[in-house]
């Protein structure tokens, strides 16, 4: 699989294991995601996507990274991938 992933604050290959056996997503199927489109290396309406994601996280009592951290992660991942037009999720 091609691409790059941002997991727990660092970039890594998507093939590299990243899930702890005690993770709520692994144990109970807990999860939350947001998919966005990137054009010219920038995520389209990133602020709106992050607002929706963080609102849903609060509704589920999840404690995600801050919006600033997530925005930086999206930008860093897009830069590292070298893709100008991409799907980010």
MOPAC internal coordinates of N, CA, C and O (Angstrom, degrees):
PM7 1SCF
backbone

  N    0.0000 0     0.00 0     0.00 0    0    0    0
  C    1.4452 1     0.00 0     0.00 0    1    0    0
  C    1.5354 1   108.68 1     0.00 0    2    1    0
  O    1.2310 1   120.75 1   -46.84 1    3    2    1
  N    1.3020 1   116.16 1   133.16 1    3    2    1
  C    1.4615 1   121.12 1   178.77 1    5    3    2
  C    1.5198 1   109.18 1   -86.83 1    6    5    3
  O    1.2310 1   120.48 1   -17.41 1    7    6    5
  N    1.3120 1   116.69 1   162.59 1    7    6    5
  C    1.4485 1   120.89 1   174.56 1    9    7    6
  C    1.5093 1   112.56 1   119.39 1   10    9    7
  O    1.2310 1   122.42 1     9.57 1   11   10    9
  N    1.3215 1   112.97 1  -170.43 1   11   10    9
  C    1.4498 1   120.79 1  -179.19 1   13   11   10
  C    1.5231 1   107.37 1  -147.74 1   14   13   11
  O    1.2310 1   120.27 1   -29.31 1   15   14   13
  N    1.3117 1   117.09 1   150.69 1   15   14   13
  C    1.4612 1   121.44 1  -178.45 1   17   15   14
  C    1.5214 1   109.57 1  -127.56 1   18   17   15
  O    1.2310 1   121.03 1   -32.78 1   19   18   17
  N    1.3221 1   115.63 1   147.22 1   19   18   17
  C    1.4641 1   122.70 1   173.52 1   21   19   18
  C    1.5134 1   105.76 1  -106.43 1   22   21   19
  O    1.2310 1   120.43 1   -66.88 1   23   22   21
  N    1.3236 1   116.78 1   113.12 1   23   22   21
  C    1.4636 1   121.77 1  -176.01 1   25   23   22
  C    1.5217 1   109.37 1  -129.97 1   26   25   23
  O    1.2310 1   120.79 1   -58.10 1   27   26   25
  N    1.3217 1   116.09 1   121.90 1   27   26   25
  C    1.4623 1   121.54 1   176.71 1   29   27   26
  C    1.5265 1   113.09 1    50.65 1   30   29   27
  O    1.2310 1   120.96 1  -136.73 1   31   30   29
  N    1.3199 1   115.77 1    43.27 1   31   30   29
  C    1.4535 1   120.69 1   173.49 1   33   31   30
  C    1.5075 1   116.99 1    88.58 1   34   33   31
  O    1.2310 1   119.98 1  -171.99 1   35   34   33
  N    1.3407 1   117.63 1     8.01 1   35   34   33
  C    1.4680 1   117.81 1   177.81 1   37   35   34
  C    1.5158 1   110.71 1  -145.99 1   38   37   35
  O    1.2310 1   121.38 1   -26.34 1   39   38   37
  N    1.3219 1   114.96 1   153.66 1   39   38   37
  C    1.4545 1   121.10 1   176.82 1   41   39   38
  C    1.5130 1   109.57 1   -80.92 1   42   41   39
  O    1.2310 1   120.93 1   -37.41 1   43   42   41
  N    1.3302 1   115.82 1   142.59 1   43   42   41
  C    1.4578 1   119.69 1   177.84 1   45   43   42
  C    1.5241 1   109.23 1  -154.70 1   46   45   43
  O    1.2310 1   121.23 1   -13.22 1   47   46   45
  N    1.3059 1   115.26 1   166.78 1   47   46   45
  C    1.4523 1   121.82 1   175.01 1   49   47   46
  C    1.5218 1   108.72 1   -67.82 1   50   49   47
  O    1.2310 1   119.47 1   -38.71 1   51   50   49
  N    1.3371 1   118.62 1   141.29 1   51   50   49
  C    1.4629 1   119.57 1   177.53 1   53   51   50
  C    1.5299 1   113.24 1   -62.30 1   54   53   51
  O    1.2310 1   120.21 1   159.17 1   55   54   53
  N    1.3248 1   117.20 1   -20.83 1   55   54   53
  C    1.4598 1   120.73 1   179.58 1   57   55   54
  C    1.5282 1   113.23 1   -79.78 1   58   57   55
  O    1.2310 1   120.28 1   163.70 1   59   58   57
  N    1.3322 1   117.06 1   -16.30 1   59   58   57
  C    1.4660 1   121.40 1  -178.41 1   61   59   58
  C    1.5305 1   110.02 1   -73.77 1   62   61   59
  O    1.2310 1   119.72 1   -49.52 1   63   62   61
  N    1.3294 1   118.14 1   130.48 1   63   62   61
  C    1.4738 1   119.87 1   179.60 1   65   63   62
  C    1.5244 1   111.38 1   -58.90 1   66   65   63
  O    1.2310 1   120.81 1   -38.17 1   67   66   65
  N    1.3390 1   116.06 1   141.83 1   67   66   65
  C    1.4558 1   119.05 1  -177.16 1   69   67   66
  C    1.5154 1   113.45 1  -143.16 1   70   69   67
  O    1.2310 1   119.49 1  -177.16 1   71   70   69
  N    1.3100 1   118.57 1     2.84 1   71   70   69
  C    1.4496 1   121.27 1  -173.51 1   73   71   70
  C    1.5222 1   110.76 1  -108.78 1   74   73   71
  O    1.2310 1   120.91 1   -58.15 1   75   74   73
  N    1.3116 1   115.87 1   121.85 1   75   74   73
  C    1.4682 1   120.38 1   176.55 1   77   75   74
  C    1.5250 1   109.35 1   -77.39 1   78   77   75
  O    1.2310 1   119.86 1   -35.71 1   79   78   77
  N    1.3039 1   117.86 1   144.29 1   79   78   77
  C    1.4653 1   119.74 1   179.74 1   81   79   78
  C    1.5213 1   113.92 1   -64.80 1   82   81   79
  O    1.2310 1   119.94 1   166.66 1   83   82   81
  N    1.3292 1   117.72 1   -13.34 1   83   82   81
  C    1.4668 1   121.21 1   177.57 1   85   83   82
  C    1.5322 1   112.55 1   -96.82 1   86   85   83
  O    1.2310 1   120.07 1  -177.57 1   87   86   85
  N    1.3273 1   117.48 1     2.43 1   87   86   85
  C    1.4627 1   123.00 1  -178.86 1   89   87   86
  C    1.5291 1   110.60 1   -64.32 1   90   89   87
  O    1.2310 1   120.42 1   -43.34 1   91   90   89
  N    1.3347 1   116.81 1   136.66 1   91   90   89
  C    1.4625 1   121.17 1   179.79 1   93   91   90
  C    1.5200 1   113.23 1   -60.89 1   94   93   91
  O    1.2310 1   120.52 1   147.46 1   95   94   93
  N    1.3178 1   116.62 1   -32.54 1   95   94   93
  C    1.4593 1   119.68 1   176.44 1   97   95   94
  C    1.5122 1   111.91 1   -65.62 1   98   97   95
  O    1.2310 1   120.60 1   142.68 1   99   98   97
  N    1.3088 1   116.45 1   -37.32 1   99   98   97
  C    1.4677 1   122.01 1   178.07 1  101   99   98
  C    1.5276 1   111.02 1   -73.59 1  102  101   99
  O    1.2310 1   120.77 1   132.61 1  103  102  101
  N    1.3285 1   116.14 1   -47.39 1  103  102  101
  C    1.4645 1   120.39 1  -174.97 1  105  103  102
  C    1.5315 1   113.78 1   -73.97 1  106  105  103
  O    1.2310 1   120.74 1   139.30 1  107  106  105
  N    1.3425 1   116.20 1   -40.70 1  107  106  105
  C    1.4630 1   119.52 1  -170.36 1  109  107  106
  C    1.5307 1   114.42 1  -124.28 1  110  109  107
  O    1.2310 1   120.29 1  -178.20 1  111  110  109
  N    1.3093 1   117.06 1     1.80 1  111  110  109
  C    1.4601 1   119.90 1  -179.00 1  113  111  110
  C    1.5182 1   113.39 1    74.71 1  114  113  111
  O    1.2310 1   120.20 1  -161.32 1  115  114  113
  N    1.3370 1   117.23 1    18.68 1  115  114  113
  C    1.4609 1   120.61 1   178.38 1  117  115  114
  C    1.5244 1   109.13 1   -69.94 1  118  117  115
  O    1.2310 1   120.53 1   -39.83 1  119  118  117
  N    1.3041 1   116.59 1   140.17 1  119  118  117
  C    1.4484 1   118.03 1   177.53 1  121  119  118
  C    1.5138 1   112.00 1  -174.19 1  122  121  119
  O    1.2310 1   121.79 1   -17.41 1  123  122  121
  N    1.3011 1   114.18 1   162.59 1  123  122  121
  C    1.4535 1   122.61 1   179.84 1  125  123  122
  C    1.5171 1   106.82 1  -157.35 1  126  125  123
  O    1.2310 1   120.30 1   -46.81 1  127  126  125
  N    1.3187 1   117.04 1   133.19 1  127  126  125
  C    1.4568 1   118.75 1   177.76 1  129  127  126
  C    1.5146 1   110.82 1  -146.19 1  130  129  127
  O    1.2310 1   121.46 1   -18.19 1  131  130  129
  N    1.2926 1   114.80 1   161.81 1  131  130  129
  C    1.4604 1   123.50 1   177.69 1  133  131  130
  C    1.5212 1   105.84 1  -138.80 1  134  133  131
  O    1.2310 1   120.29 1   -49.83 1  135  134  133
  N    1.2950 1   117.06 1   130.17 1  135  134  133
  C    1.4627 1   121.31 1   177.85 1  137  135  134
  C    1.5144 1   108.61 1  -110.97 1  138  137  135
  O    1.2310 1   120.85 1   -45.11 1  139  138  137
  N    1.3133 1   115.98 1   134.89 1  139  138  137
  C    1.4672 1   120.78 1  -179.43 1  141  139  138
  C    1.5193 1   110.13 1  -136.58 1  142  141  139
  O    1.2310 1   120.96 1   -17.47 1  143  142  141
  N    1.2927 1   115.77 1   162.53 1  143  142  141
  C    1.4559 1   122.48 1  -179.86 1  145  143  142
  C    1.5154 1   108.48 1  -103.80 1  146  145  143
  O    1.2310 1   121.20 1   -40.13 1  147  146  145
  N    1.3260 1   115.31 1   139.87 1  147  146  145
  C    1.4659 1   120.85 1   175.93 1  149  147  146
  C    1.5262 1   108.91 1  -113.35 1  150  149  147
  O    1.2310 1   121.14 1   -44.62 1  151  150  149
  N    1.3042 1   115.42 1   135.38 1  151  150  149
  C    1.4562 1   123.63 1   176.14 1  153  151  150
  C    1.5243 1   107.89 1  -125.28 1  154  153  151
  O    1.2310 1   120.71 1   -45.68 1  155  154  153
  N    1.3231 1   116.26 1   134.32 1  155  154  153
  C    1.4718 1   121.38 1   178.93 1  157  155  154
  C    1.5287 1   111.62 1    53.00 1  158  157  155
  O    1.2310 1   120.83 1  -144.58 1  159  158  157
  N    1.3435 1   116.01 1    35.42 1  159  158  157
  C    1.4566 1   120.74 1   175.74 1  161  159  158
  C    1.5119 1   115.80 1    80.28 1  162  161  159
  O    1.2310 1   120.25 1  -170.24 1  163  162  161
  N    1.3412 1   117.14 1     9.76 1  163  162  161
  C    1.4672 1   120.36 1  -179.73 1  165  163  162
  C    1.5188 1   109.76 1  -129.36 1  166  165  163
  O    1.2310 1   120.52 1   -43.12 1  167  166  165
  N    1.3279 1   116.62 1   136.88 1  167  166  165
  C    1.4629 1   121.35 1   178.62 1  169  167  166
  C    1.5280 1   109.52 1   -72.22 1  170  169  167
  O    1.2310 1   121.13 1   -51.52 1  171  170  169
  N    1.3201 1   115.45 1   128.48 1  171  170  169
  C    1.4568 1   122.48 1  -178.99 1  173  171  170
  C    1.5255 1   109.69 1   -71.51 1  174  173  171
  O    1.2310 1   120.29 1   -51.85 1  175  174  173
  N    1.3353 1   117.05 1   128.15 1  175  174  173
  C    1.4668 1   123.99 1   179.32 1  177  175  174
  C    1.5307 1   112.51 1    52.30 1  178  177  175
  O    1.2310 1   120.81 1  -136.65 1  179  178  177
  N    1.3150 1   116.05 1    43.35 1  179  178  177
  C    1.4641 1   122.15 1  -177.35 1  181  179  178
  C    1.5207 1   112.18 1   -53.85 1  182  181  179
  O    1.2310 1   119.70 1   135.29 1  183  182  181
  N    1.3231 1   118.17 1   -44.71 1  183  182  181
  C    1.4677 1   120.89 1  -178.60 1  185  183  182
  C    1.5296 1   111.71 1   -58.96 1  186  185  183
  O    1.2310 1   120.46 1   139.22 1  187  186  185
  N    1.3267 1   116.73 1   -40.78 1  187  186  185
  C    1.4737 1   120.05 1   179.73 1  189  187  186
  C    1.5270 1   111.03 1   -66.95 1  190  189  187
  O    1.2310 1   120.86 1   139.07 1  191  190  189
  N    1.3286 1   115.96 1   -40.93 1  191  190  189
  C    1.4591 1   119.67 1   178.35 1  193  191  190
  C    1.5263 1   110.58 1   -62.24 1  194  193  191
  O    1.2310 1   120.59 1   135.36 1  195  194  193
  N    1.3349 1   116.48 1   -44.64 1  195  194  193
  C    1.4626 1   119.96 1  -178.16 1  197  195  194
  C    1.5219 1   111.87 1   -68.46 1  198  197  195
  O    1.2310 1   120.15 1   143.48 1  199  198  197
  N    1.3218 1   117.33 1   -36.52 1  199  198  197
  C    1.4632 1   120.34 1   176.32 1  201  199  198
  C    1.5245 1   110.11 1   -61.49 1  202  201  199
  O    1.2310 1   120.60 1   134.56 1  203  202  201
  N    1.3275 1   116.46 1   -45.44 1  203  202  201
  C    1.4681 1   120.36 1   179.21 1  205  203  202
  C    1.5322 1   110.88 1   -62.98 1  206  205  203
  O    1.2310 1   120.76 1   136.71 1  207  206  205
  N    1.3352 1   116.16 1   -43.29 1  207  206  205
  C    1.4639 1   121.17 1  -179.85 1  209  207  206
  C    1.5328 1   111.06 1   -62.93 1  210  209  207
  O    1.2310 1   120.15 1   133.22 1  211  210  209
  N    1.3115 1   117.32 1   -46.78 1  211  210  209
  C    1.4647 1   121.12 1  -177.91 1  213  211  210
  C    1.5253 1   112.04 1   -68.90 1  214  213  211
  O    1.2310 1   120.12 1   146.36 1  215  214  213
  N    1.3248 1   117.37 1   -33.64 1  215  214  213
  C    1.4672 1   120.78 1   175.64 1  217  215  214
  C    1.5241 1   110.22 1   -65.09 1  218  217  215
  O    1.2310 1   120.56 1   134.12 1  219  218  217
  N    1.3182 1   116.54 1   -45.88 1  219  218  217
  C    1.4684 1   120.62 1   178.27 1  221  219  218
  C    1.5267 1   110.78 1   -63.91 1  222  221  219
  O    1.2310 1   120.15 1   140.95 1  223  222  221
  N    1.3341 1   117.31 1   -39.05 1  223  222  221
  C    1.4670 1   120.73 1   178.49 1  225  223  222
  C    1.5247 1   110.55 1   -61.25 1  226  225  223
  O    1.2310 1   120.27 1   137.69 1  227  226  225
  N    1.3204 1   117.08 1   -42.31 1  227  226  225
  C    1.4676 1   120.57 1   178.65 1  229  227  226
  C    1.5290 1   110.46 1   -64.71 1  230  229  227
  O    1.2310 1   120.29 1   139.38 1  231  230  229
  N    1.3360 1   117.05 1   -40.62 1  231  230  229
  C    1.4622 1   120.73 1   178.74 1  233  231  230
  C    1.5317 1   111.55 1   -61.13 1  234  233  231
  O    1.2310 1   120.50 1   148.96 1  235  234  233
  N    1.3340 1   116.65 1   -31.04 1  235  234  233
  C    1.4637 1   121.81 1  -178.79 1  237  235  234
  C    1.5288 1   112.74 1   -95.56 1  238  237  235
  O    1.2310 1   120.44 1  -175.89 1  239  238  237
  N    1.3231 1   116.77 1     4.11 1  239  238  237
  C    1.4719 1   123.10 1  -178.01 1  241  239  238
  C    1.5235 1   112.62 1    61.61 1  242  241  239
  O    1.2310 1   120.60 1  -148.11 1  243  242  241
  N    1.3313 1   116.45 1    31.89 1  243  242  241
  C    1.4636 1   121.60 1   173.46 1  245  243  242
  C    1.5248 1   107.92 1   -85.83 1  246  245  243
  O    1.2310 1   120.39 1   -25.51 1  247  246  245
  N    1.3138 1   116.86 1   154.49 1  247  246  245
  C    1.4570 1   121.67 1   176.19 1  249  247  246
  C    1.5272 1   108.69 1  -119.07 1  250  249  247
  O    1.2310 1   120.44 1   -93.19 1  251  250  249
  N    1.3286 1   116.77 1    86.81 1  251  250  249
  C    1.4617 1   120.16 1  -177.98 1  253  251  250
  C    1.5265 1   111.11 1   -84.20 1  254  253  251
  O    1.2310 1   120.65 1    -8.31 1  255  254  253
  N    1.3331 1   116.35 1   171.69 1  255  254  253
  C    1.4654 1   118.80 1   170.28 1  257  255  254
  C    1.5374 1   109.26 1   -61.34 1  258  257  255
  O    1.2310 1   120.13 1   -15.94 1  259  258  257
  N    1.3045 1   117.36 1   164.06 1  259  258  257
  C    1.4655 1   121.07 1   179.15 1  261  259  258
  C    1.5260 1   110.55 1   -66.86 1  262  261  259
  O    1.2310 1   121.26 1   -16.40 1  263  262  261
  N    1.3242 1   115.20 1   163.60 1  263  262  261
  C    1.4613 1   120.37 1   176.72 1  265  263  262
  C    1.5122 1   111.99 1   -59.16 1  266  265  263
  O    1.2310 1   120.46 1   143.46 1  267  266  265
  N    1.3374 1   116.72 1   -36.54 1  267  266  265
  C    1.4620 1   120.46 1   179.29 1  269  267  266
  C    1.5305 1   110.81 1   -65.51 1  270  269  267
  O    1.2310 1   120.56 1   138.26 1  271  270  269
  N    1.3180 1   116.54 1   -41.74 1  271  270  269
  C    1.4668 1   120.86 1   178.64 1  273  271  270
  C    1.5267 1   109.82 1   -65.24 1  274  273  271
  O    1.2310 1   120.39 1   135.89 1  275  274  273
  N    1.3360 1   116.85 1   -44.11 1  275  274  273
  C    1.4622 1   119.95 1  -179.89 1  277  275  274
  C    1.5270 1   111.68 1   -65.53 1  278  277  275
  O    1.2310 1   120.00 1   139.60 1  279  278  277
  N    1.3287 1   117.60 1   -40.40 1  279  278  277
  C    1.4689 1   120.62 1   177.98 1  281  279  278
  C    1.5281 1   110.18 1   -62.16 1  282  281  279
  O    1.2310 1   120.55 1   136.10 1  283  282  281
  N    1.3222 1   116.56 1   -43.90 1  283  282  281
  C    1.4691 1   120.20 1   178.22 1  285  283  282
  C    1.5216 1   110.74 1   -63.85 1  286  285  283
  O    1.2310 1   120.20 1   142.77 1  287  286  285
  N    1.3340 1   117.22 1   -37.23 1  287  286  285
  C    1.4610 1   121.10 1   178.97 1  289  287  286
  C    1.5242 1   111.16 1   -64.69 1  290  289  287
  O    1.2310 1   120.39 1   137.50 1  291  290  289
  N    1.3288 1   116.86 1   -42.50 1  291  290  289
  C    1.4689 1   120.83 1   177.97 1  293  291  290
  C    1.5217 1   109.66 1   -61.69 1  294  293  291
  O    1.2310 1   120.34 1   132.74 1  295  294  293
  N    1.3230 1   116.95 1   -47.26 1  295  294  293
  C    1.4684 1   121.28 1  -179.15 1  297  295  294
  C    1.5246 1   111.43 1   -64.16 1  298  297  295
  O    1.2310 1   120.16 1   136.46 1  299  298  297
  N    1.3327 1   117.29 1   -43.54 1  299  298  297
  C    1.4638 1   121.59 1   179.53 1  301  299  298
  C    1.5291 1   110.94 1   -63.63 1  302  301  299
  O    1.2310 1   120.71 1   138.17 1  303  302  301
  N    1.3132 1   116.25 1   -41.83 1  303  302  301
  C    1.4599 1   120.43 1  -179.15 1  305  303  302
  C    1.5209 1   110.89 1   -66.80 1  306  305  303
  O    1.2310 1   120.09 1   138.10 1  307  306  305
  N    1.3200 1   117.43 1   -41.90 1  307  306  305
  C    1.4681 1   119.97 1   177.29 1  309  307  306
  C    1.5226 1   110.96 1   -62.63 1  310  309  307
  O    1.2310 1   119.98 1   135.80 1  311  310  309
  N    1.3288 1   117.65 1   -44.20 1  311  310  309
  C    1.4763 1   120.67 1   178.24 1  313  311  310
  C    1.5251 1   110.65 1   -59.96 1  314  313  311
  O    1.2310 1   120.71 1   132.48 1  315  314  313
  N    1.3326 1   116.24 1   -47.52 1  315  314  313
  C    1.4604 1   120.98 1  -176.65 1  317  315  314
  C    1.5241 1   111.94 1   -65.64 1  318  317  315
  O    1.2310 1   120.51 1   148.24 1  319  318  317
  N    1.3368 1   116.64 1   -31.76 1  319  318  317
  C    1.4677 1   119.74 1  -179.15 1  321  319  318
  C    1.5180 1   112.07 1   -72.10 1  322  321  319
  O    1.2310 1   120.81 1   154.08 1  323  322  321
  N    1.3293 1   116.06 1   -25.92 1  323  322  321
  C    1.4583 1   119.53 1  -176.38 1  325  323  322
  C    1.5246 1   113.17 1    77.52 1  326  325  323
  O    1.2310 1   120.24 1  -176.65 1  327  326  325
  N    1.3166 1   117.15 1     3.35 1  327  326  325
  C    1.4589 1   121.08 1  -178.88 1  329  327  326
  C    1.5200 1   110.24 1   -88.93 1  330  329  327
  O    1.2310 1   120.95 1   -45.59 1  331  330  329
  N    1.3172 1   115.79 1   134.41 1  331  330  329
  C    1.4524 1   120.38 1   175.62 1  333  331  330
  C    1.5245 1   110.96 1   -91.47 1  334  333  331
  O    1.2310 1   120.21 1   140.68 1  335  334  333
  N    1.3178 1   117.20 1   -39.32 1  335  334  333
  C    1.4511 1   122.93 1   177.56 1  337  335  334
  C    1.5189 1   108.13 1  -116.04 1  338  337  335
  O    1.2310 1   120.71 1   -59.16 1  339  338  337
  N    1.3246 1   116.25 1   120.84 1  339  338  337
  C    1.4651 1   119.33 1  -172.42 1  341  339  338
  C    1.5188 1   111.03 1  -157.84 1  342  341  339
  O    1.2310 1   121.35 1   -13.51 1  343  342  341
  N    1.3015 1   115.03 1   166.49 1  343  342  341
  C    1.4547 1   123.34 1   169.04 1  345  343  342
  C    1.5147 1   106.82 1  -101.97 1  346  345  343
  O    1.2310 1   120.27 1   -48.70 1  347  346  345
  N    1.3162 1   117.08 1   131.30 1  347  346  345
  C    1.4632 1   122.48 1  -178.53 1  349  347  346
  C    1.5181 1   107.91 1  -118.87 1  350  349  347
  O    1.2310 1   120.53 1   -51.50 1  351  350  349
  N    1.3105 1   116.59 1   128.50 1  351  350  349
  C    1.4504 1   118.20 1  -179.18 1  353  351  350
  C    1.4817 1   112.91 1  -152.45 1  354  353  351
  O    1.2310 1   120.10 1   180.00 1  355  354  353

